[in-house]
Amino acid sequence: MQAAIAAMAHVLLVAAPPSSSHTLLATLPNPSSVTRSSSSSSHSPSLHSAFHGVSLKFPSRLNLSLAAVASKKPLTVVAAAKKAVAVLKGTSNVEGVVTLTQEDGGPTTVNVRVTGLTPGPHGFHLHEYGDTTNGCISTGAHFNPNNMTHGAPKDEVRHAGDLGNIVANANGVAEATIVDNQISLDGPNTVVGRAFVVHELEDDLGKGGHELSLTTGNAGGRLACDLLEGPIGVHPVGIEPTNSPIMSWAL
């Protein structure tokens, strides 16, 4: 019985035309005859079976695209704050430290601490040379790039190196913070290659009427300056100076 049923099924499959509703599957179309959907259509091409209402759907070929990786914005170099340190030494027991900091394009902040002074005010200036081959006298005159007469730090007419006075207390310790717009850690008015000097007397700020008032402020002798080889050095904020020749300074 089973053999007879199988034989009948074979006859039906072979004899029936492709369009007959008895056909299990219609002949699959040639791949070249399959019409692809236009680029504007999102439908995938379908292959239909002979079963009414049934279709075999194949996904369209994956459209792989490599998204261009947006190039990173160029690095912007932001000028960091700069710092300079000067260690003050002299032939007497006067010594101290001067620390300078400056944000890009801003004023220079000068923090000074000097010990061993006689109580009272003492002239404090930036001199033009970082040369101490003959002691403090080798540092030359006040730093004066604009060829002005001597004055007070807040005067319009002054030497760039005129930083006024520091005042020592009864213990001989002078501490001061000076914010100045004429000296800088770079550019034409840089402190690099120059020397700070602490003087014996008070600077009269050009107003004392003395013959030296308009040149030195009649501030007297030089108590302390750069007695080591090498000028003031500059390094980035956050990096402390070492004892190497590059990162150690004395004025």
C-alpha positions in Angstrom: 0.0 0.0 0.0 2.8 2.5 0.9 4.6 1.7 -2.3 1.5 2.4 -4.3 0.9 5.8 -2.6 4.6 6.8 -3.2 4.3 5.9 -6.9 1.2 8.1 -7.3 2.9 11.0 -5.7 5.8 10.7 -8.0 3.5 10.7 -11.0 1.7 13.9 -9.8 5.0 15.7 -9.2 6.4 14.9 -12.6 3.2 15.3 -14.7 1.9 18.5 -13.2 2.9 21.8 -14.9 4.8 24.4 -12.9 1.8 26.7 -12.5 -0.3 24.0 -11.1 -1.6 24.5 -7.6 -0.4 21.0 -6.8 3.2 21.9 -7.2 5.1 22.0 -4.0 7.7 24.6 -5.2 8.0 26.5 -8.4 11.3 26.5 -10.2 13.6 29.0 -8.5 14.3 31.9 -10.9 17.7 32.5 -12.4 19.6 34.8 -10.1 20.2 37.1 -13.0 16.5 37.5 -13.5 15.8 38.8 -10.0 15.1 42.5 -10.2 16.9 44.5 -7.5 15.0 47.2 -5.8 15.9 50.8 -6.7 18.2 52.7 -4.3 15.2 54.7 -3.1 13.3 51.6 -2.1 13.8 49.8 1.2 12.1 46.5 0.2 14.2 43.3 -0.3 13.7 41.1 -3.4 11.5 38.0 -2.7 11.5 34.5 -4.1 8.0 33.0 -4.1 7.0 29.4 -3.4 4.2 27.5 -5.1 2.2 27.6 -1.9 -0.3 30.4 -2.2 0.4 33.4 0.1 3.9 32.1 1.1 7.1 33.8 0.1 10.7 33.2 0.9 12.3 36.6 1.8 16.1 37.1 1.6 17.7 40.1 3.1 19.2 42.5 0.6 23.0 42.7 0.5 24.2 44.5 3.5 25.3 48.0 2.7 28.5 48.4 4.6 29.9 51.8 4.9 32.9 53.1 6.8 32.0 56.3 8.6 34.9 58.7 8.3 36.3 59.4 11.7 36.2 63.1 12.4 39.7 64.3 12.7 40.5 65.7 16.1 40.7 69.4 16.5 44.3 70.7 16.4 45.8 70.9 19.9 45.8 74.4 21.2 48.9 75.3 23.1 48.0 77.3 26.1 50.7 79.3 27.6 51.2 78.2 31.2 52.2 80.4 34.1 55.9 80.9 34.4 58.0 81.1 37.5 61.5 82.3 38.4 63.4 82.0 41.6 66.4 84.1 42.7 68.4 83.4 45.9 69.9 86.6 47.3 73.4 86.5 48.8 75.8 89.2 49.8 79.1 89.8 51.4 77.3 90.6 54.7 74.8 88.3 56.4 72.0 89.6 54.2 70.3 86.8 52.3 66.9 85.9 50.9 64.7 84.6 48.2 62.8 86.3 45.4 60.1 84.4 43.6 58.4 85.7 40.5 55.3 84.4 38.8 53.5 85.5 35.7 50.5 84.4 33.8 50.7 84.8 30.0 50.4 88.5 29.2 49.7 89.6 32.8 51.6 91.5 35.4 54.5 89.9 37.2 54.1 89.1 40.9 57.4 89.4 42.9 57.4 87.8 46.4 60.4 88.9 48.4 61.8 87.6 51.7 65.1 89.0 52.9 66.8 88.5 56.3 69.8 90.1 58.0 68.8 93.7 57.3 68.8 96.6 59.6 65.2 97.5 60.6 63.6 100.0 58.2 63.2 100.5 54.4 65.7 99.3 51.9 65.8 100.0 48.1 65.0 97.0 46.0 65.7 97.1 42.3 66.2 95.1 39.2 69.6 95.9 37.7 70.5 95.5 34.0 73.2 92.8 34.1 73.4 89.4 35.7 77.2 89.8 35.9 78.8 89.5 39.3 82.4 89.1 38.3 83.3 92.1 40.4 80.6 91.6 43.0 77.3 93.6 43.0 78.9 96.5 41.3 79.1 94.5 38.1 75.3 94.3 37.8 75.3 97.8 36.3 72.6 100.4 36.7 68.9 100.0 37.2 67.3 98.2 34.3 66.1 101.1 32.2 65.1 100.1 28.7 63.0 103.3 28.1 65.8 105.7 29.2 63.6 107.3 31.9 64.6 109.0 35.2 64.3 107.1 38.5 60.9 107.0 40.2 58.4 105.0 42.3 56.9 101.7 41.1 53.5 103.4 40.4 54.9 106.4 38.6 54.5 106.7 34.8 58.1 108.0 34.6 60.4 105.4 36.2 63.0 102.8 35.4 61.6 99.4 34.6 63.7 98.1 37.4 62.4 100.5 40.0 60.6 98.3 42.5 60.6 100.7 45.5 61.5 99.6 49.0 61.2 96.5 51.1 60.8 97.2 54.9 62.6 95.1 57.5 61.0 94.5 60.9 62.8 94.7 64.2 64.3 91.2 63.5 65.8 92.4 60.2 63.3 90.4 58.1 61.6 92.1 55.2 58.7 90.4 53.4 56.9 92.0 50.5 54.7 91.2 47.5 55.1 93.5 44.5 52.9 93.3 41.4 54.5 95.1 38.5 53.6 95.7 34.9 57.0 96.7 33.6 59.1 93.7 34.2 58.4 90.3 32.7 59.6 86.7 32.6 59.9 86.9 28.8 59.8 89.5 26.1 61.9 92.7 25.8 61.6 93.5 29.5 62.5 90.1 30.8 64.3 89.6 34.1 66.3 86.8 32.6 70.0 87.8 32.4 69.6 90.6 35.0 70.0 90.8 38.8 68.0 91.9 41.8 69.8 94.1 44.3 68.9 95.0 47.9 70.4 98.4 48.9 71.7 99.7 52.2 69.4 102.7 52.4 65.8 103.8 51.7 65.0 104.6 48.1 63.7 108.2 47.9 61.8 107.3 44.8 63.3 110.2 42.8 61.7 112.8 45.1 64.4 113.4 47.6 66.2 116.3 45.9 69.6 114.6 46.2 71.9 114.6 43.2 71.4 110.9 43.0 67.6 110.9 43.4 66.8 110.7 39.7 69.4 108.0 39.0 69.5 105.6 42.0 67.0 107.1 44.5 70.0 107.7 46.7 69.6 104.2 48.1 73.2 103.7 49.1 75.4 100.7 48.8 74.5 97.3 47.5 74.0 94.8 50.3 73.1 91.6 48.3 72.9 90.6 44.7 73.7 87.7 42.4 77.0 86.3 43.6 76.8 83.1 41.6 77.5 82.7 37.9 74.4 82.7 35.8 71.3 85.1 35.8 67.8 84.5 37.0 66.3 81.4 35.4 62.7 80.7 34.4 60.8 77.4 34.7 57.2 76.3 34.5 55.0 76.6 37.6 54.8 73.4 39.5 58.5 72.4 38.8 60.7 73.3 41.7 64.3 74.4 41.1 67.1 71.9 41.8 70.7 72.4 42.7 71.8 71.9 39.1 73.4 75.0 37.3 70.3 75.4 35.1 67.7 75.4 37.9 69.5 77.1 40.7 69.9 80.8 40.9 71.4 83.3 43.3 71.1 87.1 43.2 
